[in-house]
Amino acid sequence: AVFVALLALATAAPRPDSSIESSELLHDERAQEGASYSTNVEIDNGISIAESGDDDGVQGTYVFTAPNGEIVEMRLVANENGAVFESPSGHLPVAPLPVQAIHPIPEHALEAIEFAAQQRASGVEWDQQGFVVDN
């Protein structure tokens, strides 16, 4: 009975995805000279990586198939100005709208902000409790 139970558990155990194991490398080109490098890899399961970099930064394009079957393309440019990610296939998250787009600032609040700016420009200062500080 114990043997039959172990055999049943072994048969029901999840198996690794065989498509990953059977993937074939179609193209593999890599080069490096000092800080400069380039990589160009393509696998038969739709994964494609084209990346290059040097002292000035990195740029690359990465393509793969999502679990739902969609083709995902991501692009990266990273340099002294930071990193910029793009997705022509539309797979990057989108930032929420600013609060003002959802809830506009009321007119009376805008008037109070403008009044405070005028007072500040004329030299009026306030303490931590909001009282005017005498100069």
One Martini backbone bead per residue (centre of mass of N, CA, C, O) as a GRO file, in nm:
protein
  135
    1ALA     BB    1   0.057   0.063  -0.020
    2VAL     BB    2   0.300   0.253  -0.005
    3PHE     BB    3   0.396   0.217  -0.295
    4VAL     BB    4   0.135   0.318  -0.432
    5ALA     BB    5   0.143   0.602  -0.305
    6LEU     BB    6   0.419   0.687  -0.419
    7LEU     BB    7   0.344   0.644  -0.718
    8ALA     BB    8   0.112   0.851  -0.723
    9LEU     BB    9   0.284   1.099  -0.642
   10ALA     BB   10   0.488   1.082  -0.877
   11THR     BB   11   0.275   1.108  -1.106
   12ALA     BB   12   0.149   1.395  -0.989
   13ALA     BB   13   0.390   1.544  -1.029
   14PRO     BB   14   0.537   1.807  -1.141
   15ARG     BB   15   0.667   1.913  -1.445
   16PRO     BB   16   0.884   2.039  -1.629
   17ASP     BB   17   0.923   2.247  -1.883
   18SER     BB   18   1.003   2.119  -2.195
   19SER     BB   19   1.042   2.377  -2.376
   20ILE     BB   20   1.300   2.478  -2.239
   21GLU     BB   21   1.485   2.226  -2.287
   22SER     BB   22   1.427   2.236  -2.622
   23SER     BB   23   1.577   2.475  -2.678
   24GLU     BB   24   1.729   2.665  -2.946
   25LEU     BB   25   2.016   2.799  -3.061
   26LEU     BB   26   2.044   3.022  -3.337
   27HIS     BB   27   2.203   3.279  -3.205
   28ASP     BB   28   2.561   3.367  -3.116
   29GLU     BB   29   2.684   3.698  -3.049
   30ARG     BB   30   3.000   3.797  -2.906
   31ALA     BB   31   3.161   4.104  -2.775
   32GLN     BB   32   3.489   4.222  -2.643
   33GLU     BB   33   3.645   4.558  -2.575
   34GLY     BB   34   3.684   4.623  -2.292
   35ALA     BB   35   3.400   4.819  -2.230
   36SER     BB   36   3.311   4.698  -2.492
   37TYR     BB   37   2.994   4.556  -2.608
   38SER     BB   38   2.821   4.263  -2.757
   39THR     BB   39   2.483   4.122  -2.802
   40ASN     BB   40   2.349   3.832  -2.998
   41VAL     BB   41   2.043   3.661  -2.932
   42GLU     BB   42   1.873   3.350  -3.044
   43ILE     BB   43   1.571   3.174  -2.987
   44ASP     BB   44   1.322   2.942  -3.085
   45ASN     BB   45   1.109   3.074  -2.855
   46GLY     BB   46   1.152   3.413  -2.916
   47ILE     BB   47   1.414   3.493  -2.801
   48SER     BB   48   1.566   3.829  -2.796
   49ILE     BB   49   1.907   3.972  -2.793
   50ALA     BB   50   2.014   4.324  -2.812
   51GLU     BB   51   2.336   4.438  -2.697
   52SER     BB   52   2.510   4.744  -2.594
   53GLY     BB   53   2.835   4.875  -2.471
   54ASP     BB   54   2.997   5.144  -2.282
   55ASP     BB   55   3.112   5.422  -2.123
   56ASP     BB   56   2.823   5.570  -2.209
   57GLY     BB   57   2.655   5.286  -2.215
   58VAL     BB   58   2.327   5.135  -2.278
   59GLN     BB   59   2.176   4.919  -2.533
   60GLY     BB   60   1.846   4.760  -2.602
   61THR     BB   61   1.679   4.454  -2.715
   62TYR     BB   62   1.378   4.274  -2.600
   63VAL     BB   63   1.239   3.949  -2.680
   64PHE     BB   64   0.918   3.789  -2.600
   65THR     BB   65   0.695   3.542  -2.479
   66ALA     BB   66   0.418   3.539  -2.327
   67PRO     BB   67   0.200   3.329  -2.167
   68ASN     BB   68  -0.044   3.456  -2.361
   69GLY     BB   69   0.132   3.504  -2.656
   70GLU     BB   70   0.261   3.765  -2.645
   71ILE     BB   71   0.462   4.005  -2.783
   72VAL     BB   72   0.757   4.129  -2.627
   73GLU     BB   73   0.895   4.465  -2.626
   74MET     BB   74   1.213   4.593  -2.519
   75ARG     BB   75   1.371   4.907  -2.435
   76LEU     BB   76   1.713   5.037  -2.379
   77VAL     BB   77   1.852   5.340  -2.224
   78ALA     BB   78   2.179   5.395  -2.076
   79ASN     BB   79   2.313   5.681  -1.898
   80GLU     BB   80   2.397   5.981  -1.755
   81ASN     BB   81   2.063   6.035  -1.760
   82GLY     BB   82   1.985   5.737  -1.739
   83ALA     BB   83   1.688   5.540  -1.772
   84VAL     BB   84   1.516   5.409  -2.069
   85PHE     BB   85   1.196   5.277  -2.124
   86GLU     BB   86   1.050   5.074  -2.388
   87SER     BB   87   0.722   4.972  -2.555
   88PRO     BB   88   0.583   4.907  -2.854
   89SER     BB   89   0.380   4.678  -2.725
   90GLY     BB   90   0.270   4.796  -2.438
   91HIS     BB   91   0.435   4.667  -2.149
   92LEU     BB   92   0.426   4.917  -1.973
   93PRO     BB   93   0.373   5.094  -1.722
   94VAL     BB   94   0.135   5.338  -1.610
   95ALA     BB   95   0.094   5.627  -1.490
   96PRO     BB   96  -0.084   5.805  -1.306
   97LEU     BB   97  -0.278   6.050  -1.270
   98PRO     BB   98  -0.299   6.339  -1.167
   99VAL     BB   99  -0.488   6.472  -0.928
  100GLN     BB  100  -0.589   6.720  -1.101
  101ALA     BB  101  -0.732   6.537  -1.318
  102ILE     BB  102  -0.944   6.428  -1.107
  103HIS     BB  103  -0.896   6.680  -0.886
  104PRO     BB  104  -0.949   6.983  -0.891
  105ILE     BB  105  -0.859   7.280  -0.790
  106PRO     BB  106  -1.001   7.499  -0.614
  107GLU     BB  107  -1.051   7.830  -0.646
  108HIS     BB  108  -0.999   7.917  -0.346
  109ALA     BB  109  -0.718   7.782  -0.333
  110LEU     BB  110  -0.583   7.941  -0.561
  111GLU     BB  111  -0.623   8.217  -0.426
  112ALA     BB  112  -0.457   8.154  -0.167
  113ILE     BB  113  -0.191   8.090  -0.309
  114GLU     BB  114  -0.160   8.368  -0.445
  115PHE     BB  115  -0.167   8.540  -0.192
  116ALA     BB  116   0.084   8.410  -0.057
  117ALA     BB  117   0.281   8.482  -0.285
  118GLN     BB  118   0.250   8.789  -0.259
  119GLN     BB  119   0.341   8.809   0.035
  120ARG     BB  120   0.617   8.681   0.001
  121ALA     BB  121   0.717   8.894  -0.211
  122SER     BB  122   0.673   9.134   0.020
  123GLY     BB  123   0.807   8.976   0.300
  124VAL     BB  124   0.632   8.773   0.423
  125GLU     BB  125   0.630   8.576   0.729
  126TRP     BB  126   0.620   8.245   0.882
  127ASP     BB  127   0.560   8.028   1.115
  128GLN     BB  128   0.488   7.704   1.225
  129GLN     BB  129   0.179   7.814   1.307
  130GLY     BB  130   0.103   8.069   1.092
  131PHE     BB  131   0.241   8.322   1.188
  132VAL     BB  132   0.338   8.631   1.170
  133VAL     BB  133   0.652   8.770   1.120
  134ASP     BB  134   0.838   9.005   1.262
  135ASN     BB  135   1.094   9.235   1.130
   0.00000   0.00000   0.00000
